[in-house]
Amino acid sequence: QVQLVESGGGVVQAGDSLTLSCTASTRTFSSYTMGWFRQVPGKEREFVSGISRSATRYADSVKGRFTISRDNAKNMVYLQMKSVNPEDTAVYYCAASVYGSVWFAASQYDYWGQGTQVTVSS
């Protein structure tokens, strides 16, 4: 069982930057593919970004603005968000997958955090 805890959410203005963090409770963190998803009420959870041992992937809507990174020594994964806009408002979830590739589908992830709210005001 892997426990994931997100932090760093909050209320920001359009154009601001924000970094989300996720800490994982596992001794084999480096073997997991990590992902960030987001969800707004009434919509499905959508892929934002993912990072495996050798690859990173981004949704088209955040490409060039968001950067995912991980620190295996600290069991941490980060999502650096720049030039945010109101459409980025959502609950952001950290997820872990035992599979090696970066998956876009939420169903491919095995563990989830509780989420952190990001609100971007205009």
DSSP file (Angstrom, degrees, kcal/mol; ACC not computed):
  #  RESIDUE AA STRUCTURE BP1 BP2  ACC     N-H-->O    O-->H-N    N-H-->O    O-->H-N    TCO  KAPPA ALPHA  PHI   PSI    X-CA   Y-CA   Z-CA
    1    1 A Q              0   0    0      0, 0.0     2,-0.5     0, 0.0   110,-0.1   0.000 360.0 360.0 360.0 133.0    0.0    0.0    0.0
    2    2 A V        -     0   0    0    108,-0.1     2,-0.5    94,-0.1   110,-0.2  -0.959 360.0-154.4-116.1 127.3    1.3    3.4   -1.0
    3    3 A Q  E     -A   25   0A   0     22,-0.6    22,-2.2    -2,-0.5     2,-0.4  -0.868  10.1-165.5-101.2 134.0    0.0    6.6    0.7
    4    4 A L  E     -A   24   0A   0     -2,-0.5   110,-0.5   108,-0.5     2,-0.5  -0.959   5.0-171.3-121.1 134.8    0.2    9.8   -1.2
    5    5 A V  E     -A   23   0A   0     18,-2.0    18,-2.2    -2,-0.4     2,-0.2  -0.973   7.7-158.1-130.9 119.3   -0.2   13.2    0.3
    6    6 A E  E     +A   22   0A   0     -2,-0.5     2,-0.3    16,-0.2    16,-0.2  -0.588  15.8 168.5 -92.0 155.5   -0.4   16.4   -1.8
    7    7 A S  E     +A   21   0A   0     14,-2.2    14,-2.8    -2,-0.2   109,-0.1  -0.971  41.6  68.2-154.5 165.2    0.3   19.9   -0.7
    8    8 A G        +     0   0    0     -2,-0.3    11,-0.2     1,-0.3    14,-0.0   0.360  60.6 134.5 106.0  -5.3    0.8   23.3   -2.2
    9    9 A G        +     0   0    0     12,-0.1     2,-0.3    83,-0.1    -1,-0.3  -0.188  21.6 120.4 -70.0 169.4   -2.7   24.2   -3.4
   10   10 A G  E     -d  118   0B   0    107,-0.9   109,-2.8   106,-0.1     2,-0.5  -0.988  61.5 -53.4 166.3-166.6   -4.3   27.5   -2.8
   11   11 A V  E     +d  119   0B   0     -2,-0.3     2,-0.3   107,-0.2   109,-0.2  -0.906  55.6 163.5-105.5 124.4   -5.8   30.6   -4.4
   12   12 A V  E     -d  120   0B   0    107,-2.8   109,-3.0    -2,-0.5     2,-0.3  -0.863  33.9-109.2-133.8 167.6   -3.7   32.4   -6.9
   13   13 A Q  E >   -d  121   0B   0     -2,-0.3     3,-2.3   107,-0.2    71,-0.2  -0.656  47.5 -82.4 -97.3 156.0   -4.3   35.0   -9.6
   14   14 A A  T 3  S+     0   0    0    107,-2.5    71,-0.2     1,-0.3    -1,-0.1  -0.296 118.2  27.0 -55.2 135.1   -4.1   34.4  -13.3
   15   15 A G  T 3  S+     0   0    0     69,-3.1    68,-0.6     1,-0.3    -1,-0.3   0.239  96.3 120.3  94.1 -12.8   -0.6   34.5  -14.5
   16   16 A D    <   -     0   0    0     -3,-2.3    68,-2.0    68,-0.2     2,-0.3  -0.165  58.6-122.1 -76.8 174.8    0.9   33.5  -11.2
   17   17 A S        +     0   0    0     65,-0.2     2,-0.3    66,-0.2    65,-0.2  -0.873  26.7 177.2-118.1 154.4    3.0   30.4  -10.5
   18   18 A L  E     - B   0  81A   0     63,-2.7    63,-3.6    -2,-0.3     2,-0.5  -0.982  16.0-149.8-155.6 141.3    2.4   27.6   -8.1
   19   19 A T  E     - B   0  80A   0     -2,-0.3     2,-0.3    61,-0.2    61,-0.2  -0.970   9.3-158.8-121.0 124.3    4.1   24.4   -7.2
   20   20 A L  E     - B   0  79A   0     59,-2.7    59,-2.4    -2,-0.5     2,-0.3  -0.750   9.5-160.6 -95.1 145.7    2.3   21.3   -6.0
   21   21 A S  E     -AB   7  78A   0    -14,-2.8   -14,-2.2    -2,-0.3     2,-0.4  -0.919   7.9-168.8-125.3 152.6    4.1   18.6   -4.0
   22   22 A C  E     -AB   6  77A   0     55,-1.8    55,-2.1    -2,-0.3     2,-0.4  -0.976   5.3-160.9-142.1 126.3    3.3   15.0   -3.4
   23   23 A T  E     -AB   5  76A   0    -18,-2.2   -18,-2.0    -2,-0.4     2,-0.4  -0.889   9.4-153.9-109.0 140.3    5.1   12.8   -0.9
   24   24 A A  E     -A    4   0A   0     51,-2.4     2,-1.1    -2,-0.4   -20,-0.2  -0.907  12.1-142.6-117.7 139.3    4.8    9.0   -1.1
   25   25 A S  E     +A    3   0A   0    -22,-2.2   -22,-0.6    -2,-0.4     2,-0.3  -0.723  61.6 103.8-100.3  83.5    5.2    6.4    1.7
   26   26 A T    >   -     0   0    0     -2,-1.1     3,-0.6   -24,-0.1    -2,-0.1  -0.975  63.8-140.5-158.0 147.4    7.0    3.6    0.0
   27   27 A R  T 3  S+     0   0    0     -2,-0.3     3,-0.2     1,-0.2    -1,-0.0   0.585 104.6  53.0 -84.3  -9.8   10.5    2.3    0.0
   28   28 A T  T >   +     0   0    0      1,-0.2     3,-1.7     2,-0.1     4,-0.4  -0.179  65.3 136.5-117.1  40.4   10.4    1.6   -3.7
   29   29 A F  G X   +     0   0    0     -3,-0.6     3,-1.9     1,-0.3    -1,-0.2   0.862  65.2  62.7 -56.5 -39.6    9.3    5.0   -4.9
   30   30 A S  G 3  S+     0   0    0      1,-0.3    -1,-0.3    -3,-0.2    -2,-0.1   0.712  96.8  59.7 -63.7 -18.5   11.7    5.1   -7.8
   31   31 A S  G <  S+     0   0    0     -3,-1.7     2,-0.3     2,-0.1    -1,-0.3   0.608  91.0  87.9 -85.1 -11.0    9.9    2.1   -9.4
   32   32 A Y  S <  S-     0   0    0     -3,-1.9     2,-0.5    -4,-0.4    66,-0.2  -0.652  73.5-132.8 -91.1 141.9    6.6    3.9   -9.6
   33   33 A T  E     -E   97   0B   0     64,-2.3    64,-3.0    66,-0.5     2,-0.4  -0.801  30.0-151.1 -81.8 133.1    5.3    6.0  -12.4
   34   34 A M  E     -EF  96  51B   0     17,-2.7    17,-3.0    -2,-0.5     2,-0.3  -0.861  15.6-176.4-112.2 143.3    3.9    9.1  -10.9
   35   35 A G  E     -EF  95  50B   0     60,-2.7    60,-2.5    -2,-0.4     2,-0.4  -0.943  20.7-144.1-136.3 157.0    1.1   11.2  -12.3
   36   36 A W  E     +EF  94  49B   0     13,-3.4    12,-2.8    -2,-0.3    13,-1.8  -0.987  24.3 174.9-118.0 131.5   -0.9   14.4  -11.7
   37   37 A F  E     -EF  93  47B   0     56,-2.7    56,-3.0    -2,-0.4     2,-0.3  -0.843  11.9-155.4-125.4 164.8   -4.6   14.5  -12.5
   38   38 A R  E     -EF  92  46B   0      8,-2.2     8,-3.2    -2,-0.3     2,-0.4  -0.985   5.8-168.7-142.4 155.7   -7.2   17.2  -11.9
   39   39 A Q  E     -E   91   0B   0     52,-2.0    52,-2.6    -2,-0.3     6,-0.1  -0.996   7.0-165.3-147.7 136.5  -10.9   17.2  -11.6
   40   40 A V    >   -     0   0    0     -2,-0.4     3,-2.1     4,-0.3    50,-0.1  -0.861  48.3 -78.2-114.2 155.9  -13.6   19.8  -11.6
   41   41 A P  T 3  S+     0   0    0      0, 0.0     3,-0.1     0, 0.0    -1,-0.1  -0.244 116.5  14.8 -56.3 133.1  -17.2   19.1  -10.4
   42   42 A G  T 3  S+     0   0    0      1,-0.3     2,-0.3    -3,-0.0    -3,-0.0   0.419 111.1  92.5  85.8  -2.1  -19.3   17.3  -12.9
   43   43 A K  S <  S-     0   0    0     -3,-2.1    -1,-0.3     1,-0.0     2,-0.1  -0.852  78.8-100.8-123.7 160.4  -16.3   16.3  -15.1
   44   44 A E        -     0   0    0     -2,-0.3    -4,-0.3     1,-0.1     2,-0.3  -0.364  47.2 -92.4 -73.8 156.1  -14.1   13.2  -15.3
   45   45 A R        -     0   0    0     -6,-0.1     2,-0.4    -2,-0.1    61,-0.3  -0.528  49.9-153.9 -67.0 131.3  -10.7   13.3  -13.7
   46   46 A E  E     -F   38   0B   0     -8,-3.2    -8,-2.2    -2,-0.3     2,-0.1  -0.879  15.5-109.4-119.2 145.3   -8.2   14.3  -16.4
   47   47 A F  E     +F   37   0B   0     -2,-0.4   -10,-0.2    57,-0.3     3,-0.1  -0.421  34.6 169.0 -66.8 136.5   -4.5   13.6  -16.9
   48   48 A V  E     -     0   0B   0    -12,-2.8    11,-2.6     1,-0.4     2,-0.3   0.717  61.3 -26.8-111.4 -52.7   -2.2   16.6  -16.4
   49   49 A S  E     -FG  36  58B   0    -13,-1.8   -13,-3.4     9,-0.2    -1,-0.4  -0.988  52.0-165.1-163.4 156.2    1.3   15.2  -16.4
   50   50 A G  E     -FG  35  57B   0      7,-2.0     7,-2.3    -2,-0.3     2,-0.4  -0.990   3.3-161.1-148.3 156.0    3.2   12.0  -15.6
   51   51 A I  E     +FG  34  56B   0    -17,-3.0   -17,-2.7    -2,-0.3     5,-0.2  -0.982  10.2 174.8-143.2 128.0    6.8   10.9  -15.0
   52   52 A S        -     0   0    0      3,-2.7    49,-0.1    -2,-0.4   -19,-0.1  -0.285  56.6 -76.2-108.7-161.6    8.3    7.5  -15.2
   53   53 A R  S    S+     0   0    0     47,-0.4    48,-0.1     1,-0.2     3,-0.1   0.810 128.4  13.7 -67.3 -27.9   12.0    6.5  -14.8
   54   54 A S  S    S+     0   0    0      1,-0.1     2,-0.3     0, 0.0    -1,-0.2   0.404 120.1  49.3-132.4   1.2   12.7    7.7  -18.3
   55   55 A A        -     0   0    0      2,-0.0    -3,-2.7     0, 0.0     2,-0.4  -0.980  48.4-157.7-147.2 154.7    9.9    9.8  -19.6
   56   56 A T  E     -G   51   0B   0     -2,-0.3     2,-0.3    -5,-0.2    -5,-0.2  -0.976  14.4-169.6-128.3 148.1    7.6   12.7  -18.9
   57   57 A R  E     -G   50   0B   0     -7,-2.3    -7,-2.0    -2,-0.4     2,-0.3  -0.975   0.7-167.1-137.1 150.4    4.3   13.5  -20.5
   58   58 A Y  E     -G   49   0B   0     -2,-0.3    -9,-0.2    -9,-0.2     2,-0.2  -0.981  26.8-112.7-136.7 148.0    2.0   16.4  -20.5
   59   59 A A    >>  -     0   0    0    -11,-2.6     3,-1.7    -2,-0.3     4,-1.2  -0.511  35.8-117.2 -69.6 149.0   -1.6   17.2  -21.5
   60   60 A D  T 34 S+     0   0    0      1,-0.3     3,-0.2     2,-0.2    -1,-0.1   0.832 112.2  63.7 -58.1 -32.0   -1.7   19.6  -24.4
   61   61 A S  T 34 S+     0   0    0      1,-0.2    -1,-0.3     3,-0.0   -13,-0.1   0.686 114.5  29.7 -69.7 -17.6   -3.5   22.1  -22.2
   62   62 A V  T X> S+     0   0    0     -3,-1.7     3,-2.4   -14,-0.2     4,-2.3   0.461  84.5 127.7-119.5  -4.7   -0.5   22.5  -19.9
   63   63 A K  T 3< S+     0   0    0     -4,-1.2     4,-0.1     1,-0.3   -14,-0.0  -0.307  81.3  16.0 -59.0 131.3    2.4   21.8  -22.2
   64   64 A G  T 34 S+     0   0    0      2,-0.5    -1,-0.3     1,-0.1     3,-0.1   0.243 125.8  59.3  89.0 -13.5    4.9   24.6  -22.0
   65   65 A R  T <4 S+     0   0    0     -3,-2.4    17,-1.5     1,-0.2     2,-0.3   0.706  98.3  52.7-113.8 -34.6    3.4   25.9  -18.7
   66   66 A F  E  <  -C   81   0A   0     -4,-2.3    -2,-0.5    15,-0.2     2,-0.4  -0.793  60.5-165.4-108.2 148.3    3.7   23.0  -16.3
   67   67 A T  E     -C   80   0A   0     13,-2.5    13,-3.2    -2,-0.3     2,-0.4  -0.992   5.1-156.6-133.8 127.2    6.7   21.0  -15.4
   68   68 A I  E     +C   79   0A   0     -2,-0.4     2,-0.3    11,-0.2    11,-0.2  -0.796  21.0 162.7-100.0 144.5    6.7   17.7  -13.5
   69   69 A S  E     -C   78   0A   0      9,-1.7     9,-3.1    -2,-0.4     2,-0.3  -0.969  19.0-151.3-152.0 165.4    9.8   16.5  -11.6
   70   70 A R  E     -C   77   0A   0     -2,-0.3     2,-0.5     7,-0.3     7,-0.2  -0.985  10.6-154.8-142.3 152.8   10.6   13.9   -9.0
   71   71 A D  E >>> -C   76   0A   0      5,-2.8     5,-2.0    -2,-0.3     3,-1.0  -0.897  10.1-172.9-126.2  98.4   13.2   13.5   -6.2
   72   72 A N  T 345S+     0   0    0     -2,-0.5     3,-0.4     1,-0.3   -42,-0.2   0.795  83.2  60.4 -65.9 -28.1   13.5    9.8   -5.6
   73   73 A A  T 345S+     0   0    0      1,-0.2    -1,-0.3    -3,-0.1   -44,-0.0   0.791 115.2  34.6 -68.7 -26.3   15.8   10.3   -2.6
   74   74 A K  T <45S-     0   0    0     -3,-1.0    -1,-0.2     2,-0.2    -2,-0.2   0.378 106.3-122.2-107.6   1.9   12.9   12.2   -0.9
   75   75 A N  T  <5 +     0   0    0     -4,-0.7   -51,-2.4    -3,-0.4     2,-0.4   0.910  67.7 137.3  56.5  43.5   10.0   10.2   -2.3
   76   76 A M  E   < -BC  23  71A   0     -5,-2.0    -5,-2.8   -53,-0.2     2,-0.4  -0.918  39.7-170.0-125.6 146.6    8.6   13.4   -3.7
   77   77 A V  E     -BC  22  70A   0    -55,-2.1   -55,-1.8    -2,-0.4     2,-0.3  -0.992  15.4-161.7-130.2 142.9    7.0   14.4   -7.0
   78   78 A Y  E     -BC  21  69A   0     -9,-3.1    -9,-1.7    -2,-0.4     2,-0.4  -0.865  16.2-157.9-125.6 154.0    6.3   18.0   -8.0
   79   79 A L  E     -BC  20  68A   0    -59,-2.4   -59,-2.7    -2,-0.3     2,-0.6  -0.908  13.1-160.8-131.4 106.2    4.2   19.9  -10.4
   80   80 A Q  E     -BC  19  67A   0    -13,-3.2   -13,-2.5    -2,-0.4     2,-0.5  -0.774  10.3-163.9 -88.5 122.8    5.5   23.4  -11.2
   81   81 A M  E     +BC  18  66A   0    -63,-3.6   -63,-2.7    -2,-0.6     2,-0.3  -0.932   9.9 178.4-114.6 122.3    2.7   25.5  -12.6
   82   82 A K        +     0   0    0    -17,-1.5   -65,-0.2    -2,-0.5   -66,-0.1  -0.853  62.0  13.7-120.3 157.2    3.4   28.7  -14.4
   83   83 A S  S    S-     0   0    0    -68,-0.6    -1,-0.2    -2,-0.3   -66,-0.2   0.897  83.1-168.6  48.6  48.6    1.1   31.2  -16.2
   84   84 A V        -     0   0    0    -68,-2.0   -69,-3.1    -3,-0.2   -68,-0.2  -0.278   6.7-166.5 -68.0 154.6   -1.9   29.7  -14.6
   85   85 A N    >   -     0   0    0    -71,-0.2     3,-2.6   -70,-0.1     4,-0.2  -0.879  39.7 -93.5-135.5 168.0   -5.4   30.6  -15.8
   86   86 A P  G >  S+     0   0    0      0, 0.0     3,-1.6     0, 0.0    34,-0.3   0.772 120.0  66.8 -57.5 -25.7   -8.9   30.2  -14.5
   87   87 A E  G 3  S+     0   0    0      1,-0.3    -3,-0.0     3,-0.0     0, 0.0   0.633  90.5  65.4 -70.4 -11.8   -9.3   27.0  -16.6
   88   88 A D  G <  S+     0   0    0     -3,-2.6    -1,-0.3     2,-0.0     2,-0.3   0.504  72.7 119.5 -84.9  -4.6   -6.6   25.4  -14.4
   89   89 A T    <   +     0   0    0     -3,-1.6     2,-0.3    -4,-0.2    30,-0.2  -0.458  42.0 104.7 -63.9 124.9   -8.9   25.6  -11.4
   90   90 A A  E    S- H   0 118B   0     28,-2.0    28,-2.8    -2,-0.3     2,-0.6  -0.969  76.9 -79.1-179.1 170.6   -9.5   22.1  -10.1
   91   91 A V  E     -EH  39 117B   0    -52,-2.6   -52,-2.0    -2,-0.3     2,-0.5  -0.867  49.0-146.5 -87.6 126.6   -8.7   19.6   -7.4
   92   92 A Y  E     -EH  38 116B   0     24,-3.1    24,-2.0    -2,-0.6     2,-0.4  -0.834  13.5-163.5-102.1 131.3   -5.3   18.2   -8.2
   93   93 A Y  E     -E   37   0B   0    -56,-3.0   -56,-2.7    -2,-0.5     2,-0.4  -0.909  12.3-144.2-117.8 140.0   -4.5   14.6   -7.4
   94   94 A C  E     -E   36   0B   0     -2,-0.4    19,-2.3   -58,-0.2     2,-0.3  -0.804  25.9-175.4 -94.6 142.1   -1.2   12.8   -7.2
   95   95 A A  E     -EI  35 112B   0    -60,-2.5   -60,-2.7    -2,-0.4     2,-0.4  -0.974  15.9-150.7-141.4 153.6   -1.3    9.2   -8.4
   96   96 A A  E     -EI  34 111B   0     15,-2.1    14,-2.3    -2,-0.3    15,-1.9  -0.981   8.4-165.6-128.1 137.8    1.1    6.3   -8.5
   97   97 A S  E     -E   33   0B   0    -64,-3.0   -64,-2.3    -2,-0.4    12,-0.1  -0.964  20.1-150.2-123.6 138.3    1.2    3.4  -11.0
   98   98 A V  S    S+     0   0    0     -2,-0.4     2,-0.2    10,-0.2    -1,-0.1   0.622  76.4  94.3 -78.4 -11.9    3.1    0.1  -10.7
   99   99 A Y  S    S-     0   0    0      9,-0.4   -66,-0.5   -66,-0.1    -2,-0.2  -0.505  78.8-130.8 -81.4 151.9    3.4    0.1  -14.5
  100  100 A G  S    S+     0   0    0     -2,-0.2   -47,-0.4   -68,-0.1     2,-0.1   0.743  78.9  74.7 -78.1 -24.2    6.5    1.5  -16.1
  101  101 A S  S    S-     0   0    0    -49,-0.1     2,-0.8   -68,-0.1   -68,-0.1  -0.428  89.0-103.7 -89.8 163.8    5.0    3.7  -18.7
  102  102 A V        -     0   0    0     -2,-0.1     2,-0.4   -52,-0.1   -52,-0.1  -0.782  43.1-158.4 -84.5 113.2    3.3    7.1  -18.3
  103  103 A W        -     0   0    0     -2,-0.8   -46,-0.1     1,-0.1    -6,-0.0  -0.741  20.4-159.7 -97.8 140.7   -0.4    6.3  -18.6
  104  104 A F  S    S+     0   0    0     -2,-0.4     2,-0.4   -57,-0.1   -57,-0.3   0.683  71.4  86.1 -87.4 -20.3   -2.9    8.9  -19.6
  105  105 A A  S >  S-     0   0    0      1,-0.1     3,-1.6   -59,-0.1     4,-0.2  -0.673  71.3-144.3 -88.5 132.3   -5.8    6.9  -18.2
  106  106 A A  G >  S+     0   0    0     -2,-0.4     3,-1.8   -61,-0.3    -1,-0.1   0.803  97.1  69.6 -61.3 -29.0   -6.7    7.3  -14.5
  107  107 A S  G 3  S+     0   0    0      1,-0.3    -1,-0.3     3,-0.0    -2,-0.0   0.686  89.3  63.5 -65.3 -17.4   -7.6    3.6  -14.4
  108  108 A Q  G <  S+     0   0    0     -3,-1.6     2,-0.4   -11,-0.0    -9,-0.4   0.483  86.5  88.1 -86.3  -2.4   -3.9    2.7  -14.9
  109  109 A Y    <   -     0   0    0     -3,-1.8   -12,-0.3    -4,-0.2     3,-0.1  -0.812  56.8-166.8-101.9 139.6   -3.0    4.2  -11.6
  110  110 A D        +     0   0    0    -14,-2.3     2,-0.4    -2,-0.4   -13,-0.2   0.745  67.6  39.3 -98.2 -28.1   -3.1    2.2   -8.4
  111  111 A Y  E     -I   96   0B   0    -15,-1.9   -15,-2.1  -110,-0.1     2,-0.3  -0.956  62.2-170.7-131.7 146.0   -2.8    4.7   -5.6
  112  112 A W  E     -I   95   0B   0     -2,-0.4  -108,-0.5   -17,-0.2   -17,-0.2  -0.968  16.1-133.6-136.7 147.7   -4.2    8.2   -5.2
  113  113 A G        -     0   0    0    -19,-2.3  -108,-0.2    -2,-0.3     3,-0.1  -0.295  36.0-103.9 -85.4-178.5   -3.8   11.1   -2.8
  114  114 A Q        -     0   0    0   -110,-0.5  -109,-0.1     1,-0.2   -21,-0.1   0.603  62.7-117.3 -85.6 -12.3   -6.7   13.0   -1.3
  115  115 A G        -     0   0    0    -21,-0.1     2,-0.4     1,-0.1   -22,-0.2   0.095  15.2-124.1  95.2 153.3   -6.3   16.0   -3.6
  116  116 A T  E     - H   0  92B   0    -24,-2.0   -24,-3.1  -109,-0.1     2,-0.3  -0.999  25.0-121.7-136.8 134.5   -5.4   19.6   -3.2
  117  117 A Q  E     - H   0  91B   0     -2,-0.4  -107,-0.9   -26,-0.2     2,-0.5  -0.565  22.6-171.0 -81.6 131.9   -7.6   22.5   -4.4
  118  118 A V  E     -dH  10  90B   0    -28,-2.8   -28,-2.0    -2,-0.3     2,-0.5  -0.990   4.8-175.5-120.0 123.7   -6.1   25.0   -6.8
  119  119 A T  E     -d   11   0B   0   -109,-2.8  -107,-2.8    -2,-0.5     2,-0.6  -0.979   6.3-165.4-122.7 124.2   -8.2   28.1   -7.5
  120  120 A V  E     -d   12   0B   0     -2,-0.5     2,-0.3   -34,-0.3  -107,-0.2  -0.935   9.1-158.7-112.3 118.6   -7.1   30.6  -10.1
  121  121 A S  E      d   13   0B   0   -109,-3.0  -107,-2.5    -2,-0.6    -2,-0.0  -0.680 360.0 360.0 -96.5 150.3   -8.9   33.9  -10.0
  122  122 A S              0   0    0     -2,-0.3    -1,-0.1  -109,-0.2  -109,-0.1   0.427 360.0 360.0 -95.9 360.0   -9.1   36.3  -13.0
